[in-house]
């Protein structure tokens, strides 16, 4: 299972992408629990805000787009974990 997080927007408008292969992680069950507990279907569409980031999170069959103001709780935890795996490699 692959998780892809893309961040775009902000002041410079640069897109950054991080990804992780969950099956290759030593804590696969913790990843699966986090991904399974995310409110994929409860994300409401919000209008983009100037100079703020927009996050696109994909984990088949799910995909959500979150405004920076929506990134909290389990969404923030997921984004931080995916970024952390990429920063460590």
Buried (B, 14 or more C-beta within 10 A) or exposed (E): BEBBBBBBBBEEEEEEEBEBEBEEBEEEEEBBEBBEEBEBEEBEEEEEEEEEBBBBBBBEEEEBBBBBEBBEEEBEBBBEBBBEBBEEE
